[in-house]
Amino acid sequence: MVPVLAVASAVSLLMSAAASGETLTVYTTLEKEQLAPYAAAFNKVHPDIQISWLRDSPGIVLARLLAEKDNPKADVVWGIPLMHLLTMDKLGMLQPYAPKGYEELKPRFRDDKTPPSWTGMDTWMTLICFNTVEAKKRGIPEPKSWSDLAKPVYKGQITMPSPASSHTGYLAINHWSQTMGDKAWDFMDALHENIALYTHSGSKPCKMAATGEYVVGISTDITAPQLKAKRAPIDIIVPSDGTGWDIEATAIMKGTKHLEAAKALADFSVSQAANEAYNQYMAIVARPGEFKTPDFYPKNAESAMADQNLHESAEAREAMTKEWVARYDSKVEPN
């Protein structure tokens, strides 16, 4: 049975619009606090189009979309991991469309097909949070690379998200697989010996490192600067061997009965105004130019985004996650 979106997780916001205006049903995995500002920015340009949001975690939203494949309820997906959209595109679920201004986006945020099936918004990645105070007490050196974390000196000092429940966790193991090849599982075997706990949240490992519960947290790039700004004793480490990432993206669902309104939202999603809205929450956005960077955000983060085949990443997810669970599930925190 496909999971039903919980009342606490599902968010439906109907923005003010003319009574005769259209309503777009938009599925998203954005954070709840992003929904109202993004919709308000859109309604400044299109006050006659209402947005009704359906929001949940990436896995649940993807499961719902796949279950609705033959009778789609969503008109647009706005703020969905690109790896999930690639799965949907392969099944013919997305309506190709090139939004106005699409060609102005950074190459990484553009589909390689013409016309494109999706457009990128922003990106997030996996980094290392390192508690300098506890490390000094425990005589633990600062890691420079992912490979360093397999050394015995880090035994019992590392937490990371489970890729079975956290997309951030999958970004990490996918990166290791694509860069290390056949040696990736050997690395993860050694890393597992040093792992104290696998979490269900992508941000929790950094929070645990910030409090000193563990010295190292493999986590998201956005969480760490927020904690450091609150005086958490952490260094934010961009591994020298690159880092895994994914893009939050937008697409029109094939079969929508509101195609013109959906195109209007897609057009807005690549605009300067939309990217300025994204930049209130995300450090790296799709448009080039001057955007603000959070205090303490690593200056070399965007350049450290490893070359990776996102189509391969999407196709490998089920098998790789199944293998990971078989090997390492014993250290995953209880639900």
N, C-alpha and C positions, 0 to 999 in steps of 0.2 A: 504494500500500500504506500502511496506517495505521501510524505509528511504534509500535514496541513499547517499552514502558517499560524503560529500561536498569536493570540490576540495581543500579547505583550510585545511580540516581535513585528507583527504586521502594522504598517503605518499607512493610513489613508488621509491624504491632505487634499482638499478641494480648494484651490486658490480662487480668489474673487474673479469673476468673469461675467460677460454678458449672458443673459439667460438663454440666448439663442446660440451661444458658442459651443464648440465641441469639447468633449472630455477625452483625454488620452490616458489609457491605463499603462503605467510605466512600472516595470519590474526593475528592482535595483538591489545591490548589496552595499550601497553607501552607508555611512554611519547615520544614525537618526538625526543628529544635529545638522547634517548637511542638507537635508531634504527641503526644509522651508526656505533657506537662503537661495538654493539653486532654482527652486520653483519661482521665487519672487524675482530673481534676475531674468528668468525667461518671460515672466508676465509683464515685465517692463516693456518688452518688445512685442509680445503677443498677449494682450490682456483678454482676448476673446477665446483663448484656448485654456481649458482647465487641465490640471494634472492630478490624477489619482494614483498615488504611490502604493506599491506592494513591495515591502522590504523584508529581507531575512538574510541569513548567512549564505555564502556562495553555494555550498553543497545543496542546501534545501531549495534555493531558487532554481538552480540548474535542474534538480530532480522534477520540480514542478513544471518548468518549461518543457522538458522532454516528455513528461506525461501528457502535456497539452499539445503535443506536436501536431496532431491531426485536427485539433479544434482550439487554436491559440486564443488565449484570453488577453494577452498583452499586445499592445500596439507598438511599444518601443521598449528596449532595454537601455537604461542609461546608468552607467556606473557598474558594469559587470566585468569580472576578470576576463581578459582576452582569451585565455586558454579555454574558458567555457564557451565563449562565442565561436571559437574555431570548431569546437565539437558540434555546435548547432549548425554552423555554416556547412559542414560536411554532410549534414542530414537535410540540407536544403531549406532550412527554417528562416533564413534571413533574406530580406529584400535588398538587392544591390541598389546603392544610391551614392552619388558623389555630392556631399554637401557643399554649399557655396563657401569658398575659402579653404576647402580641403587641401588643395595643393600647397598651401602656405605652412602646413604643419611640418614638424621635424620628420625626416624619413621613417624613423622607428615607429611613429604613431600613425602610419598610413598602411593600408592593406596593399598587398602586391598584385591585386587583381584590378581590372578596369571593366566596369565601374566597381568601386570597393563595396564590400559587404559590411564593413565596420569602420569606425573612426576612433582613434585614441584620444584620451582625455589627459591622463596623468599616469605616473608610474610609482610603484613602491618596490622595495627590495629587502633583502636580509643582510643585516650587519651584526657585529659583535658588541655587546655591552660588557664592559669590564670594570669591576669594582676595585679601584686602586687602593683603597684603605684596607679592605680585607685581604687583597692579594699580598700586600706588604706584610701583614700579620702572619699569613700562612706561607710566605716564601714562594709565591707563585708568580712566574714571569708573565709579562704581557704578550699575548699571542700576536703574531704578525700575519699569519695565513690560516686558512682552514686546516691545512695539514698539521699545523702546530697543535691543534686541539686533540689530535690522536696520541700525543705524548703522555706517558704515565703520570707526569707531574700534575695533570689536570683531573686525575681520577676523583670522581664524586663532586666535582666543582662546576659542572656544566648543566644547564637546562636548555631545552629547545622545544619548539612546537611539534606536536605529532602531525605528520603529513596526512594522516587519516582523518583528522578533524580540523586542521588548520591549513589554509591555502599557503600561508607564509612558510609553514613547514615543508610543503611540497616544493616551493621555490628553492629551498635549500638542497633537498636531495636531488631534484632535477638538475640543478647547476652542477652538483658533484658528478652526476651520471654523465652529463654532456661534456664535462671538461676532463674527467679522470678515466672515462671509458670503463674497461673491464676491471680496473682497480678501484672503482667507486665503492663496491660492496666491501672490499677489504678495508678501505678507509672507514666506512660506516660501522663495520665490526669493531674496529679499534676505538672509534669515537664512542660507541655504545658502552664500552667498558668504563668510560669516563663520565657518562651521563648519570646524573642523579635522578632526573625526572623529565619526562616528556609531557608537555602541557597541551591543553585543548585550545589555548589562546595564543595568537601570534605576538601579542604585546606582553604577556605575563612573564616570559623569561627575563626580559629587560627590567621589569618591575622587581623581580626577585633578586636580580643582581644589584639593583639600586638600593635595596634594603639590606644587602649583605648576606642574605640567606645562602646564596651561592655566588661565586666569584664571576662566572661567565654566563651570559644569556645570549643565545642566538635568537634574534628578534627582528622587528620591523624598523625601518629607518626613521619613521615619524615619532615613535614612542621615546627613543633615546634623547633627542634634543629637548623634549618637553620635560623629562625627568632631570636632565642636567641643568636646565634653566631654574629648577626648583632646588638646586644645590645638591642633588644626588652625587655622590663621589664616584662617578663613572667616567671612563674614557670611551669614546665611540670609535670603534675600529672598523675601517674598510679593509677587508682582507686583501693582501697583495696578489692573491690568485683569483681575483674577480669575485663577483657576487651574482646570485640569482635574482630575477625580477619578473614582474608581470605588469601589464598595462590595464588600467580601468578604461573601458571602452563603451561606445554607443552603437546601437544598430536598430534598424526598423524590422519588425517582424513581418514575414511574408504572410499575406492574407488579411492584414489590418484593414478595417473598414474606414479608417481615418487617415488615408495615405498622405493627403496634402498637409494635414496638421502634423503628422509624424515627420514629414520632410522639413517642416518649419522648425520642429524641435531638433532634428539632426543638424540643420543649418546653424541653429543657435549653439549647439554643443561644441562647434569648432571655432566659435567667434572669440574675439578678444575679451568681450564681457564675460563669457562663460569661463575662459581660462583664468581670468582674474578672480572669479568665484572659486574655482578649483584651488587656486593658489592660497586661499585663506586656510586651507587644510592640508594641502600637499606641496612638497618642495619642488618637484619636477613636473612641469606641465607640458602639453603638446606643442604649444606655440613657441617659436623662438622669440628672443627679446629679453627685456629687463623685467624680471619678476622677483619678488622678495624671497629670501631664503631664511628659514628659522634660525635664530641664534643657536650656535653650537652645531649646526648641521654640517657634516663633513664636506669640505670644498671639492674633494675628488670623487664624490659618490657617483655622479652621473657618468663620469669617464670610466668608472670601475664596473659598469654594467657589462657583463660578459656577453660575447656573441653567443646566441643560442637560437636553435630552431624551434620556434613556438608551435609549429604544426606537430613536430615530433614530441614536444613537451605535452601537448594535449592528448595525443594518441597513446603516449606511454603511461599516462597517469594511473589508469586502473590497474595495470599489471604491476607497475612499480610500487604503488601503494600496498597492494596485496602482498607482495614480497616483503616490504618493509614491516608490515604488521606481523607476518609469520616469524620474522627474525627478532623484532625489538619490542613487541607490544607489552612485555612483562613490566616495563618501567613507565608505562603511560599512567598518568594520574587518574583516579576514579572520576566517573562522571558526576 
